[in-house]
């Protein structure tokens, strides 16, 4: 009987050490995702260097999304963006995707300033496609939720030029 | 009766459009996490630039982990690393953390070459702490699973020098 109790205790101790995990004082956190809600099914590059590497090796243009988690314009665009099946499918099949909440040191990614949300395309030759822009003259690379179809047609542009350049 | 059936159909159609989500041909994927298994409760910087920014503004040293998902040495270290409560607690409270599967353009982060797993410390003054290393002469910044206590004492070093420099 004592033996059995001891065995149970041993198993419990072993189990607790297997499942021992650090929990912050402020409570358990939800792990951060690389997608940050812009498309959980897409395979995201972590850094710009990584995105350029994949773009070159797979010959697929990069879409870079600059955004901020607590920016309502970013949030509104993200909702429509992540729920648009057509957009997500094209991105998954024909693009390298990167979303950043922090600016890079590369000035080419901010042709008319650093604002969010802002979407830039980069083709596999590593040229930033400053010619592909949205509908706002003062923020050329900004998109609003109602601009999704323009964004999709811009994605087609980013793909087309690439092919015609080959 | 027909009206009721129509209502049900309408609700079903509405629900399916609400829950419509892009699913890749190859099947649903598990979203990528920024932690990549090195500590789901830690708050990870996405890029080196972001890590340096947080390091300076919070006055906490950076730990940079270079690893590869399909490298058995990285995997073995990751398991011990993520399960060590003491290590995770210190990282959460006193460090800015970054894990990378792709090299940066900054040569200071590869003082003796680009290999994985490799752990570098950077203090808030943006100096890479090349003086804090593991026990292997040919790969100065490599750690094996059995080196966790050395890694923790190196973390204390990274913290100490910072304070004495103030």
Contacts between the chains, C-beta under 8 A, distances in Angstrom:
chain1	res1	chain2	res2	distance
A	20	B	83	6.9
A	20	B	85	6.0
A	21	B	41	7.3
A	21	B	83	7.3
A	21	B	85	7.4
A	22	B	39	7.2
A	22	B	41	5.5
A	22	B	85	4.7
A	22	B	88	3.5
A	22	B	89	5.7
A	22	B	92	7.0
A	23	B	41	6.3
A	24	B	41	5.7
A	24	B	92	5.7
A	28	B	41	6.9
A	29	B	40	7.7
A	29	B	41	5.4
A	29	B	43	7.5
A	31	B	33	4.6
A	31	B	34	7.5
A	31	B	35	5.7
A	31	B	40	4.2
A	31	B	41	7.8
A	32	B	33	6.4
A	32	B	34	4.2
A	32	B	35	7.0
A	32	B	43	7.2
A	32	B	44	6.1
A	33	B	31	4.6
A	33	B	32	6.4
A	33	B	33	5.7
A	33	B	34	6.9
A	34	B	31	7.4
A	34	B	32	4.2
A	34	B	33	6.9
A	34	B	34	5.8
A	34	B	46	7.8
A	35	B	31	5.7
A	35	B	32	6.9
A	39	B	22	7.2
A	40	B	29	7.7
A	40	B	31	4.2
A	41	B	21	7.3
A	41	B	22	5.5
A	41	B	23	6.3
A	41	B	24	5.7
A	41	B	28	6.9
A	41	B	29	5.4
A	41	B	31	7.9
A	43	B	29	7.5
A	43	B	32	7.2
A	44	B	32	6.1
A	46	B	34	7.8
A	46	B	46	6.2
A	46	B	47	7.3
A	46	B	100	7.0
A	46	B	101	6.9
A	46	B	102	6.8
A	47	B	46	7.3
A	47	B	47	5.0
A	47	B	48	7.6
A	47	B	100	7.2
A	47	B	102	6.1
A	47	B	104	7.3
A	48	B	47	7.6
A	49	B	102	6.0
A	49	B	103	7.4
A	49	B	104	6.5
A	49	B	105	6.3
A	50	B	101	7.5
A	50	B	102	4.0
A	53	B	102	6.7
A	83	B	20	7.1
A	83	B	21	7.4
A	85	B	20	6.0
A	85	B	21	7.4
A	85	B	22	4.7
A	88	B	22	3.6
A	89	B	22	5.6
A	92	B	22	7.0
A	92	B	24	5.8
A	100	B	46	7.0
A	100	B	47	7.2
A	101	B	46	6.9
A	101	B	50	7.5
A	102	B	46	6.8
A	102	B	47	6.1
A	102	B	49	5.9
A	102	B	50	4.0
A	102	B	53	6.7
A	103	B	49	7.4
A	104	B	47	7.3
A	104	B	49	6.5
A	105	B	49	6.4
